[in-house]
């Protein structure tokens, strides 16, 4: 029950248990009901006073009242599990019924049960009645617990009724020894570049490191099950588990937050990269070998602007040839369907033909002049001949960090698409992993390097 004091409404709170000054004496509030307050003096005298008269008294003052949160903690409650939140709200109704006689508070409508009537039952009797009611309903409760919940409600509101075991911050490491955690982190980091091993090896190395740092047997390791959980908790989000290839790939990822590459026009950013195709070809000397593919990918349109297929060992002149292919229209090849011609594409062919006559009879591969080219640290792309070719064409070269595949993730993803959409349908397909490889993929190879290159150029346009 709030009272206005000193012209500022709502500053004082009159509730059960608080002390007030009224009529020149100190009283304790014993009950609130029906617009009246029962006051108990220090000598035991009891007085029933209308709240309006109490607040109008010139000497009225709240001497000792528990603090009440001005704003209900609804945001905190919404962060709790539903069962915990519902239990706290149920306790709020029980506490209100004990103190005022009604679950909704003293001003709420509804029947007043006799066992909680403040005019006929003392506070202790009401607490006993509530404890018996809850115990009979299957929630064993004592009067002491009801009294404790009332005190919490006065101090913190609904938040005080919450089972705070659900609000305690939990660490993924549990109660693990900090020395064990530090040693395990050091072992995991040291093994990032090593060959993959078992969790048992990690346990042995951690035990050895602890013995070197603190002495033999000073810091015991937890059980194997606990140790394994600790390993996964420490390494799970840091890329320290899995195969060696996966660990290297994860360690090369840039630190978050990630910033996406944004380009607005074709040619603004073009990525170049090479990969060994997962298919065998027959070379001119009859040797069966996996060729090497180098492509230029326009990031804005995801278009493969040019491609060069060579036997293993792509040279800088091949990369320079890639630039030349990008700058000129691709001619139609014998045997290609007419649907692959530029004049049958959706681009404004007549207008483009008036600008460049070389588009006459060209294939429907766009001509994209690059402004910036992203390359890795391969010798082919950082050679003086390739850099000179880019400078002569006014193209800026931007090297990616060494060993950082995600820095040129667009072209890496393009290689994955080429593998699934084109290469796996080629005779002599090897699959991307030795565990997925057939019995004799080299024996299935029938295409020469020139034939496969011709099919790939056609696929770039129609595939």
Buried (B, 14 or more C-beta within 10 A) or exposed (E): BBBEBEEEEEEBBBBBBBBBBBBEBBBBBBBBBBEBBBBBBEEEEEBEBEBEEBBEBEEBBBEEBBEEEEEEBEEEBEEBEEEBBEBBEBBBEBBBBBBBBBBEBBEEEEEBBEBBBBEEBEBEBBBBBBBBBBEEEEBEBBBEBBBEBBBBBBEBBBBBBBBEEBEEEEEEBEEBBEBBBBBBBBBBEEBBEEEEEEEEEBBBBBBEBBBEEEEEEEBEBBEEEBBBBBBEBBBEEBBBBEEBEEBBBBBBBEEEEEEEBEBEEBBBBBBBBBBEBBBBBBBEEEEBBBBBBBBBBBBBBEBBBBBBBBBEEBBBBBBBBBBEBBBEBBEBEEEBEEEBBBBEBEEEBEEBBEEEEEBEEBBBBBBBBBBBBBBBEBEBBBBEEBBEBBEEBEBEBEBBEEEBBBBBBBBBEBBEEBBEEBBBEBEBBBBBEEEEEEEEBEEBBEBEBEEBBBBBBBBBBEE
